[in-house]
Amino acid sequence: MPTSKNVEVNKVSDVERLKIVHAIRHEVFVDGQNCPAELEYANEDESIHFLATIDGVPVGACRWRKTENGYKLERFAVLNDFRGMGVGQQMVKTVLDDLPKDAEYIYLNSQLDAVSLYEKFGFVKEGLEFTEAGIRHYKMVKQ
């Protein structure tokens, strides 16, 4: 495991790095949280993907996509051994910076244990708690 915290998050579109993105998400969501694979890989072609690394080692992945409602941040995943190192925060910052300047309605569905992460970036819970793929979530909207 890398010892420094040199976190980088980059947009990816090439096949090789997308395979790494999918492998990370598979490990975190499908293997780790028992999410159905077909749900995990929905809307792939219309999404903008990101890969997080620490000292060049792939450690996290996420994406955003434009929906009929606005811009949705999705699939934020950090490998277990690299949690608590600021990877999630850097991914959120990078994705928000990547959105079009005219993006007005920005939202996501946060697992309960990630709500505080998104709150640091101005997201607030909207509506009641709900369950998706057997995991408790809140819809959150950027203010």
Protein Blocks (a to p, Z undefined) as FASTA:
>chain_A
ZZbfcdcddddfbfklmmmmmmmmmmmmmmmnopafklmmgoklmpccddddeehiafbd
cdddddfklccdehiacdfklgonlmmmmmmmmmmmmpcfklmbgcddddfklmmmmmmn
opacedjdddeehiacdddddZZ
